[in-house]
Amino acid sequence: MTFDRAWVLLFLPLVAAFALIEWRRAASKIGLLVKSLALAAVVAALSEPQMLVSETKMAVAVLVDTSASISPDDLERASQLATEIDRSRGRHWVRVIPFGRATRPLEPGEYSKGWRLKQASGDVARATDLEAAIREASASLPAGLVGRIVLISDGKENRGSITRAAWQARQLGLPVDTYALKGRPRPTLRIESLHMPSFAFTGERVPIELVVSSPRKSSGTVEISAEGRSLGTHPVNLDAGDNSLRVFSTISAAGAIDLSVVIRTEDQGEVRFEQALMVRRPRVLYVSQDPPGTDKDLLGVLETGKFQVDSVPDVRSARLSEYQLVIFNNHNLEAIPPQRKADLESYVKQGGGMLVIGGEQNVYVEGKKQEDPLERSLPAKLAPPRSPEGTMVILIIDKSSSMEGRKMELARQAAIGVIENLRPVDFVGVLIFDNSFQWAVPVRKAEDRAAIKRLVAGITPDGGTQIAPALSEAYRKSLPVRATFKHIVLLTDGISEEGDSIQLAKDAANARVTISTVGLGQDVNRSYLEKVASFAKGKAYFLNDPSGLEQILLRDVMEHTGSTAIEKPIVPVVLRNTEILDGVDMAAAPPLKGYVKFITRPTAETILGMDRDPLLARWQYGLGRAAVFTSDAKARWAADWITWKYYDRFWANLLRDLLPHTQAGEARLDYDSVNGDLVAEYRLAPGVPEPSPLPELFVFGPDGFQKPVEMKKVSPGVFRGRLAAGNRRGLFRVRPLVESAAFPEAGIYRPEDELAGYGSDQLLLKQVSIQTGGRFEPRPADIFQSGGKSVPATLRLWPGLLAFAVAVNVIELVLRKWKGVLQFFQRA
C-alpha cells in the first residue's frame, strides 16, 4: 500500500490523544470510541492511500466497416453483431466505431434499442483504411482495463496496411477479433455505354443516357448521387440483352460535382459509373420597362430556379458575354441602338439564349426597308395592325406668348416629324390654342403631307393659355373618325384651369381614345397633366430642355398608334409537343386576356398558338436559341395564368430550354498518367477579353489537397498549367480565387479503388486474428472472456474510508440519541 500524502498520518496520534483525554469525562464510552474511529478514518482518507490490484474488466472497441463497398445486407449483419456484442457487455466497457477512409462520429438514429448503422457518405465512404481504424480504436481504449478490438469488415483495404496495424496491436498486447462480411457480389450486369453532358446549370434536369447489358430479364433501380449524397432513384425493367435507359437528375449546388450512377438489381448485383460534372449557376440579364413589382411572379420563377438575375431598364451598357440568357420583358426593341442590336445578334449566334415577352411597349414601325440584326435573330416578327384602317393623331399645341422663340420652333419640328412618319391612310389634325383655340390642320388623311407641313410651319405664338376647351374640341372631333387607334398629344408650357378635363380623360379611355401630355419647362401644372394622361391611358412627359421634344413626341405617337396589341380572351392551343411542355397540363391552362400579334418565320417552331397567331415560337439561331412569347407574364393579360399551378413549371422549362447547350469557351482539367500531373487548360470564347493580370487559380482535391497552379499562355486565347498530383484519387477542382467569366471552375474525377473489387478477404482477416492473438468470428459473448488475462490497476481507498467515516458518524449519532428516539416512539 502507498500513500500520496503520508505526512497526514502524523495527525493520527492527535486523534488517539483526544480519545484518552475525553475517556474519563465521556458519558458513553462506546460513543467516544465510535467518534474517534470516524476521525481516524477521515485522517486516513486525506492521506489518499492506494494499493495495486489485478483488473479483469475489459474495454472493447468494435470497428464496423461502413464504406461504400459494404452492401446493405452486410451492413445489416454488422449492425446485428454490434447489437449482440453490446448486449453481452455486462460490466465491461464497449464502444462502437464506424469507419471507412477514416473513423467517423455516430449519426442520429444509428442507435435505438439496438444498432442500425448507416453507410458513410462523402469522402469517408470512398476508401477502406483498416490500419487507421485499428490505430484510432487503440487510442480510444481507456487505461487500466483489459483491451480488445473487434473488427467487422470485408477486409478489402485500399489505403494503409493492416499488417502494420496488426504488428502494432500485438506490441500493445491488444488482440483483434475479426468478422468477415460477404462483400459485394460480382454483378452479371455490364454498362456498355454512358453519356452525360460535361456541364450543366443549377436547377436544370440533367439527362443521363446509358446502355446496360443484362443476361436475363430483371427489374431494379437506377440511383444517382452527387458528392456521395443520393439525388433520387428511378425504377427500371431490364430485358435480356442491351437496354437503353434515360434518366434525369437535378443539381442545386454549383461547381465541379462528383456524379455517380448506380444500377442495382436483386439477383444480378450492381454496376456503377462516376464522372465529374461541371455545374454552373446561370446568369440572366433581365431587361424590362414594367414598373417595379409588376413582374414579381416571373422573377420569383427565376429565383426558385437558381438563376442569378441582373435587372436593368435597358441593354445599352451590359457586357453580354457574362450572361447565358437575355430576357426582354415588355420592352420597346425599336429603342435599342443599331450597334447594340448587332451585338445581340452576335451573342445569340455564339450560343447565348434570348427571350422576348410581349406587352404594350412592343411597337410596329411602318415602312422599314430591311430587317435589323435583332429582328433577324428572332423566330417571329411584329405584324402590322390587323385592321386595314389607318390610325388617327391629333396634336394640341400651346401657342401662347411664352412659347415664343426656340420652344415654338422645336414644337413645329416635332409636329412635322410626327407627320413624316404617318401613312396616307392615317388621319392627322393639329389644334393650336392660347386664350381660344383654332384648327391649324383640321382632321384629315395624311395624303398631302407637304401641304400639312406648310400649315404647321406657319404657327406663330401669341396670347394666354386655356387648355380645357382645346382638349374638349380635340376629343369631340376624334369621335366620328374611323381609325384603328386614336391618339391625342397635348403640348404646353403653362398653367391653366382644369375645367372638366379629368372627366373628359375618363370618357376618352372608355371610347378607346388615348391622351398623352407633354410639359415644357418648370411652370406647368404637373399634377393636372399626369392625371389627364393617366385616366386616358396615355403617358405624361416633362422636359426642362425642349431639344428632346421631337424624339419624345415621335416615340409616344409610335407607341400609341403602332402597337399591334389585341386585347380579348384567347385560349392557348398546343401546336407542337416539345420538352418545354413536359409536366405542364396545357389543357388546363386558363385563357389569356390579350397578346401582341407576331408573324412566325417559316423555319421556326410554333409551339403554342391561338386564333391563327403564334403564342410561343422558338428556333435555333447559330449556336444559340431565341424565343418569342407574344402575351405577357404579369397580372394584365396573364392575370389568370399567374395563379395557374403550372405557371412556374412552364416558365422554368422555357427558360432552361434557352440556356446554352454548348460551351463557347472551354475549361478542362485532365490527368497526365505518365507524369502524375493535373493539366488545366482554358480556351477563351470569341469576344471574351483576356483578363490582365491572369486570375490566381488553385487546385483542390481529396485529403485536403490544395495548391496554386500557374497558367501560361500557349497561343492566342489558350492558357495551360500543370501541377503534380501523384497517385491521389478522387475529385479534383481548379477554380480562381475571384469569380472569372474567362476562367470558370473545372474538375476531373479519378475513380477510387473502393468499388473496383468484389467479395471479401477472409484470409487476411484470419491472419490478423492469429497474429494478434484474437479469434476469427467468435460468439459475441466469448469476446468478453479474457482467458485469465488481467492488467495491473491502482485501487484508491480514500472514497471507501470517507464512506466508512460517514457511516460510523451516523452510528455514533444514533447511539447518542437512542433513548430520546425510544421515548418518542413510546409516547406515539
JOWO-V516390 format. One line per field, one symbol per residue. burial: + if it has 16 or more other C-alpha atoms within 10 Angstrom, else -. A space follows every 10 residues. Layout:
burial=???
This chain:
burial=--+-----+- -+--+---+- ---------- ++++++++++ ++++++++++ ----++++++ ++++++++++ ++-+++++++ ++++++-++- --++++++++ +++------- ----++++++ +-++++++++ ++++-+++-- +--+++++++ +++++++++- -++-++-+++ ---+++++++ ++++----++ +----+--++ ++++-+-+++ ++++-----+ ++++++++-- --+--+-+-- -++--++-++ +--+++++++ +-+++--+++ ++-+++++++ ++++++++-+ ----+-+++- ++--+++-+- ---++----+ ++++++++++ ++++-----+ ++-+++++++ ++++++++++ +++++----- --++++++++ +++++----+ ++++++++++ -++---++-+ +++++++++- +++-++++++ +++++-+--+ ++++++--+- -++--++-++ ++-+++++++ +--++--+-- --++++++++ ++++++---- ++-+++-++- -+++++++++ ---+++-+++ ++++++++++ ++---+--++ -+++++++++ ++++++---+ ++++-----+ +--+-+--++ ++++++++-+ +--+++++++ --++++++++ +-++++++++ ++++++++++ ++---+++++ ++++++++++ ++-+++++++ +-----++++ +++++--+-- ---++-++++ +------+++ +-----++++ +++-+--+++ ++++++---- -+++++++++ +-+++--+++ ++-+++++++ +++++++--+ --++-----+ +----+++-- ++-+++-++- -+---+---- --------
